[in-house]
Amino acid sequence: MSREINTVGVVGLGTMGAGIVEVFARSGIDVVAVEVAEAALDRGQATLVGSIDRAVAKGKLTPEERDEIFARVGFAVGFEALHDVDLVIEAVPEQLPLKQRIFAELDRVCKPDAILATNTSSLSVTEISVATSRPNQVIGVHFFNPAPVMKLVEIVRTVVTAADVVADVEALCARLGKTDVTINDRAGFIANALLFGYLNQAVSMLEARYATREDIDAAMRLGCGLPMGPLALMDLIGIDTAYEILDTMYRRGGRDRRHAPVPLIKQMVTAGLLGRKTGRGFYTYE
Ligand code: CAA
């Protein structure tokens, strides 16, 4: 039986969560955007406003369209605001105990037929799903950064995800104008399983002083036609997020050396050099 998905909830308004809110609101779908504290909510709201205002300044959206988009988004602190949404996407940091706590809470608050989705990029959707009493309605819906721009969504079904839940999410992705690929629950899914060994290797080259950051990035942009070099891409993803993804894939993926995080990555995380979001990573940003 297919559900009508008219209102979605987004939990966590960091880089990915705020981008996902924008994707839904720009596609005409009502969104309830939730954070755990006012300060984080304000930051998420500012990210959304900044992105939409840039689109207006470029002439991609009219001021009327901007107002319609903002009218579709409700902001709230706490999970209770999600009691009536048809689907929730969780986009909090990549830590299993945190996600499990949130899913237990979503299970308590959300209506019985609501779909509970995680934007995890490397954790086990199955392990997240068993924190609820409805693992058959739990699914991975993995967007790429920047979510409003990147066309792909990886849909991750577990061994117990119901077929109608997969079909409903596939239909939703089509409404968002995204292309989806539906896969089973494996560390890193398709894209990150292929991407992160390469990113780790690029940092290793820099750490060994084999090449400069500019040369590594230029080689991949100009020699291989990629839109960004690997170090600039890691700054976009966030060095902390990249570390968590590599570490999880290393541990879940049979300790493949390609995914053992290069020491420099951990050092940068400890020093607070997290990439664009903190103004400094491999490069410096205004
Ligand atoms: N939010 C919203 N829109 C954004 C944006 C953002 N953060 N960043 C860029 N855009 C939009 C711009 O507004 C612009 O839109 P218009 O064409 O409508 O004007 C468009 O994207 C192009 O942007 P720019 O002209 O500023 O810059 P660009 O052409 O260099 O593109 C880029 C920027 C889209 C980020 C491009 O460099 C790119 O595709 N990079 C690779 C990104 C990538 O590989 N992402 C996947 C990361 S892995 C991941 O996400 C998985 C995970 O789990 C970590």
Residues whose N, C-alpha, C, O or C-beta is under 5 A from the ligand:
A	BS01	CAA	S51 K60 S121 F143 F144 N145 P146 P148 V149 P227 M228 I237
